[in-house]
Amino acid sequence: MPQPLGEVRLINGKRTATPEYRSWQMMKNRCHNPKARDYAYYGGRGISVCKRWRESFVNFLADMGRKPTPEHTLDRKRTAGNYTPGNCRWATREEQSRNRPYATTKAWLLAEQLGVKRSTAAHMINQVYAKDRGNLKWFELSAKREQVVREFLRRRNVSTV
């Protein structure tokens, strides 16, 4: 006999749930349980789950659908916004890392242009900023890389001083 969507099942004596159900439970826990490990970053900041989702896994699943792949996790498009149908999506870790408050769009764009990691691109941008402020102690970019970074920043009207 099939069990309802989202129901926790016993398999070999162990409780298991669908990935979507686990995401739903963890979302509610971090937003509405002050004893949750990550509560300070979610519920403690005023982030909550909309009533429609908080009260019904079936509603959550109807709005979100199944995860496209096992690599996808629940993500809020606006990181300061609540968990609502219009603000959530299934996203990969890479997509989520671009959506963090401290992730700079220019570093991601430069990384894609040069074919390097975002952290490498951010380091290159910081190197140019440091040089323009007179801090040459740790400057290590080649003249060619420096020129590429400066041109990239110039096209985006970003001042380095």
CORFENTA-V51088 format. One line per field, one symbol per residue. ss: DSSP state (2 for helix, 1 for strand, 0 for the rest). psi: psi as a letter, one per 40 degrees, with the letter a starting at -180 (. if undefined). A space follows every 50 residues. Layout:
ss->???
psi->???
This chain:
ss->00000000111001110022222222222222000000222022200010 22220022222222000000001111000000102221111022222000 00002222222222000222222222222222000000000022222222 22222000000
psi->hiiiheihihhfeihiiidddddddddddddeheeideddecddeehihi ddddehddddddddaihdideiihihdhdeiihideeiihiidddddeei dehhdddddddddefiidddddddddddddddeegedeheiidddddddd dddddefhie.
